[in-house]
Amino acid sequence: MRLRNGINSIDANQRRLIISEAGATGIEYAFIACFIAIAISIGVGLAGNGLNKMFYIIGDKMMNASNTAQSSN
């Protein structure tokens, strides 16, 4: 298939892809989404570790209080 100026349509499509920035924009958005996902994953992991430690401390204090109450009776 020939265009009016004699350039093959494949060449015109390649030129359009090289000039177009739509693909670059999509890749940039993918990188941003990836970094956000990594940040969320790290944040959830840190929050989970903090919550685990907090509940362990609370449970330990409750166990100590229970043992103290049982020994005083």
DAJOHU-V401179 format. One record per residue. N is the residue number from 1. OMEGA is omega in whole degrees, 0 to 359 (NA if undefined). Layout:
# DAJOHU-V401179
n->(N	N)
omega->(OMEGA	OMEGA)
This chain:
# DAJOHU-V401179
n->(1	2	3	4	5	6	7	8	9	10	11	12	13	14	15	16	17	18	19	20	21	22	23	24	25	26	27	28	29	30	31	32	33	34	35	36	37	38	39	40	41	42	43	44	45	46	47	48	49	50	51	52	53	54	55	56	57	58	59	60	61	62	63	64	65	66	67	68	69	70	71	72	73)
omega->(181	173	183	182	174	179	177	180	177	178	179	178	178	179	179	179	180	182	184	176	182	179	179	179	178	178	178	178	178	177	179	179	179	180	177	179	178	180	178	180	179	180	179	178	179	179	179	178	179	178	179	179	181	180	176	179	179	179	179	179	178	178	178	178	178	178	179	180	180	182	180	180	NA)
